[in-house]
Amino acid sequence: MELPGLVDCTRCSRLVEWREAIARKPAKGFTHDDYWARPVPGFGDPNARLLILGLAPGAHGANRSGRPFTGDAAGDWLYPTLHRFGFSTGPVSTSGEDELELRDAFITNIVKCVPPQNKPTTEEARRCEPFLTSEFHHFQNVRVVLVLGNLALRSYLLWVREEGHINALGEIPFGHGAEYDLPNGHHLLVSYHCSRQNTNTGRLTRDMFESVFARARTLVDAAG
């Protein structure tokens, strides 16, 4: 799914400068790679019933490959898990040009450009809202929304509140494995983000992560 104006967006000068600076100084092992270094579009099935929301592209992952969660440690967790539960045609995503396809799932980020220290500002997230809102409105078949991390949950709930479906964000607190039936027809699942910070420290284990996807598989299948 292509959003008009997304890949050419320059609304956030800090993010433009950062994504391009990273491309000029590739990480070790990627010195011969051509970095995408633009806003990263979502990836997956346009008729998806499962929508997965992350925070932002990785500096040498999606900012290099041009596909969410591709080329870094977070993707090494996400894509094998998607494949295990039948949401993808393979366990590995290598680039935005490989033959991998998602089945009944779509992945996107709240903020489309890589931010310094992986921390977008409130204003940068606000400038990206129109792209995210377009995605939300496009996916009429979505029944399950899986948010990865507290900031992704907050951004999703802000949209749900603006649409008039909840009154306060505090009604839906973050907690790994938490789930909520929302008035907009979405079943919300919550997970820790599969970042190195969480996986290397044991905050998020494989079993914890896979249990959330097992639940997503059950809910998607039950939705018909």
C-alpha positions as CSV (number, residue, x, y, z in Angstrom):
1,M,0.0,0.0,0.0
2,E,1.5,3.3,-1.1
3,L,0.4,6.5,0.7
4,P,0.6,9.6,-1.5
5,G,3.5,11.9,-0.5
6,L,4.9,9.6,2.1
7,V,8.3,8.6,0.6
8,D,9.0,12.2,-0.4
9,C,8.0,13.7,3.0
10,T,10.3,16.3,4.5
11,R,8.0,17.7,7.2
12,C,10.4,17.0,10.0
13,S,13.8,18.6,9.4
14,R,15.5,16.8,12.3
15,L,14.4,13.4,11.0
16,V,15.4,14.2,7.5
17,E,18.9,15.2,8.6
18,W,19.2,12.1,10.8
19,R,18.1,9.5,8.3
20,E,20.5,10.9,5.7
21,A,23.4,11.2,8.2
22,I,23.0,7.5,9.0
23,A,23.2,6.6,5.3
24,R,26.4,8.6,5.0
25,K,28.0,6.6,7.8
26,P,26.8,3.0,7.4
27,A,27.1,0.5,10.2
28,K,29.9,-2.1,10.0
29,G,28.9,-4.8,7.5
30,F,26.7,-2.4,5.5
31,T,29.3,-0.1,4.1
32,H,28.5,-1.3,0.5
33,D,24.7,-1.0,0.9
34,D,22.6,1.7,-0.5
35,Y,20.5,3.0,2.3
36,W,16.8,3.7,1.7
37,A,17.1,6.8,4.0
38,R,13.5,8.0,3.4
39,P,10.1,7.5,5.2
40,V,9.4,3.8,5.3
41,P,6.0,2.6,4.0
42,G,4.0,-0.1,5.7
43,F,4.3,-3.6,4.4
44,G,1.9,-6.5,3.9
45,D,-1.5,-7.7,2.8
46,P,-3.9,-4.8,1.8
47,N,-6.8,-6.9,3.0
48,A,-5.2,-7.8,6.3
49,R,-7.2,-8.6,9.4
50,L,-4.1,-8.3,11.6
51,L,-2.5,-4.9,11.9
52,I,0.9,-4.7,13.7
53,L,2.1,-1.3,14.9
54,G,5.7,-0.5,15.9
55,L,7.2,2.8,16.9
56,A,9.7,3.8,14.1
57,P,12.2,2.4,11.6
58,G,15.5,1.1,12.9
59,A,18.6,3.1,12.0
60,H,20.4,0.3,10.1
61,G,17.3,-1.9,9.7
62,A,14.3,-0.4,7.9
63,N,16.1,2.9,7.3
64,R,18.5,0.8,5.2
65,S,16.2,-1.8,3.7
66,G,13.1,0.3,3.1
67,R,10.8,-2.2,4.8
68,P,9.6,-2.2,8.4
69,F,11.4,-4.5,10.8
70,T,13.8,-5.7,8.1
71,G,17.6,-5.9,8.5
72,D,18.0,-5.7,12.2
73,A,17.5,-7.7,15.4
74,A,13.8,-6.7,15.9
75,G,13.0,-8.2,12.5
76,D,15.0,-11.4,13.4
77,W,12.3,-11.9,16.1
78,L,9.2,-10.6,14.2
79,Y,9.4,-12.4,10.9
80,P,10.1,-15.9,12.1
81,T,7.2,-15.5,14.5
82,L,4.9,-14.3,11.8
83,H,5.8,-17.3,9.7
84,R,5.3,-19.8,12.5
85,F,1.7,-18.6,12.9
86,G,0.9,-18.5,9.2
87,F,1.1,-14.8,8.6
88,S,4.0,-14.9,6.1
89,T,5.3,-17.0,3.3
90,G,8.8,-17.2,4.9
91,P,10.7,-16.6,8.1
92,V,13.2,-14.1,6.8
93,S,12.8,-10.5,5.4
94,T,15.9,-9.3,3.7
95,S,14.9,-6.2,1.8
96,G,12.0,-4.3,0.3
97,E,12.6,-6.1,-2.9
98,D,12.6,-9.8,-1.9
99,E,9.8,-12.1,-2.6
100,L,8.4,-12.4,0.9
101,E,4.7,-11.8,1.3
102,L,2.5,-11.4,4.4
103,R,-0.8,-13.2,4.6
104,D,-3.6,-11.5,6.4
105,A,-1.2,-9.2,8.2
106,F,0.2,-5.7,7.7
107,I,3.1,-4.0,9.5
108,T,3.6,-0.3,9.9
109,N,5.2,2.2,12.3
110,I,3.7,5.2,14.1
111,V,6.5,7.4,12.9
112,K,7.8,6.7,9.4
113,C,11.4,8.0,9.7
114,V,14.1,6.9,12.0
115,P,14.5,9.2,15.0
116,P,17.7,9.9,17.0
117,Q,17.9,7.5,20.0
118,N,14.7,5.9,18.7
119,K,12.8,8.7,20.4
120,P,10.5,10.8,18.1
121,T,9.2,14.0,19.6
122,T,5.5,14.6,20.2
123,E,5.5,17.1,17.3
124,E,7.2,14.6,14.9
125,A,4.6,12.0,15.8
126,R,1.8,14.6,15.2
127,R,3.2,15.4,11.8
128,C,3.1,11.7,10.9
129,E,-0.5,11.3,12.1
130,P,-2.1,11.9,8.6
131,F,-0.2,9.0,7.1
132,L,-1.2,6.7,10.0
133,T,-4.8,7.8,9.9
134,S,-4.9,7.0,6.2
135,E,-3.7,3.5,6.9
136,F,-6.2,3.0,9.7
137,H,-9.1,4.1,7.4
138,H,-7.8,2.0,4.5
139,F,-7.9,-1.3,6.4
140,Q,-11.5,-2.0,6.7
141,N,-11.0,-5.7,7.2
142,V,-8.8,-5.3,10.3
143,R,-10.1,-7.1,13.3
144,V,-7.0,-7.4,15.5
145,V,-4.5,-4.7,16.2
146,L,-1.2,-5.7,17.8
147,V,0.8,-2.8,19.3
148,L,4.5,-3.3,20.0
149,G,5.5,-1.1,23.0
150,N,3.9,1.6,25.1
151,L,4.4,4.5,22.7
152,A,2.8,2.6,19.9
153,L,-0.2,1.9,22.2
154,R,-0.5,5.5,23.1
155,S,-0.5,6.7,19.5
156,Y,-3.1,4.1,18.5
157,L,-5.3,5.1,21.5
158,L,-5.0,8.8,20.6
159,W,-6.5,8.0,17.2
160,V,-9.2,5.8,18.8
161,R,-10.0,8.7,21.1
162,E,-10.1,11.2,18.3
163,E,-12.5,8.9,16.5
164,G,-14.8,9.1,19.5
165,H,-14.5,5.5,20.6
166,I,-12.9,6.0,24.0
167,N,-12.8,8.9,26.5
168,A,-9.4,8.6,28.1
169,L,-6.2,6.8,27.4
170,G,-6.0,5.6,31.0
171,E,-8.9,3.3,30.3
172,I,-6.5,1.0,28.5
173,P,-3.2,0.6,30.3
174,F,-0.1,-1.0,28.9
175,G,0.8,-4.5,29.9
176,H,2.4,-7.3,28.0
177,G,-0.3,-9.8,26.9
178,A,-3.1,-7.5,27.8
179,E,-6.1,-7.4,25.4
180,Y,-9.1,-5.3,25.0
181,D,-12.3,-5.3,22.9
182,L,-12.8,-1.8,21.6
183,P,-16.0,0.0,20.5
184,N,-14.5,0.5,17.0
185,G,-14.6,-3.3,16.4
186,H,-10.9,-3.8,16.9
187,H,-9.6,-6.4,19.3
188,L,-6.4,-4.8,20.8
189,L,-3.4,-6.9,21.8
190,V,-0.4,-5.5,23.6
191,S,3.2,-6.7,23.6
192,Y,6.6,-5.4,24.6
193,H,8.5,-4.3,21.5
194,C,11.0,-6.9,20.2
195,S,13.9,-4.4,20.5
196,R,17.3,-5.4,21.6
197,Q,16.7,-3.5,24.8
198,N,13.9,-5.9,25.7
199,T,15.1,-9.1,24.2
200,N,18.7,-9.0,25.4
201,T,17.6,-8.2,29.0
202,G,15.0,-10.9,29.1
203,R,12.1,-8.5,29.6
204,L,10.7,-10.1,26.4
205,T,11.3,-13.8,25.9
206,R,10.5,-15.9,22.8
207,D,7.7,-17.7,24.6
208,M,6.2,-14.3,25.7
209,F,6.3,-13.0,22.2
210,E,5.0,-16.1,20.6
211,S,2.1,-16.3,23.0
212,V,0.8,-13.0,21.8
213,F,1.0,-14.1,18.2
214,A,-0.7,-17.3,19.0
215,R,-3.6,-15.3,20.5
216,A,-3.6,-13.1,17.4
217,R,-3.9,-16.2,15.2
218,T,-6.8,-17.5,17.3
219,L,-8.6,-14.1,17.2
220,V,-8.1,-13.6,13.4
221,D,-9.4,-17.1,12.7
222,A,-12.4,-16.6,14.9
223,A,-13.2,-13.3,13.1
224,G,-14.1,-15.3,9.9
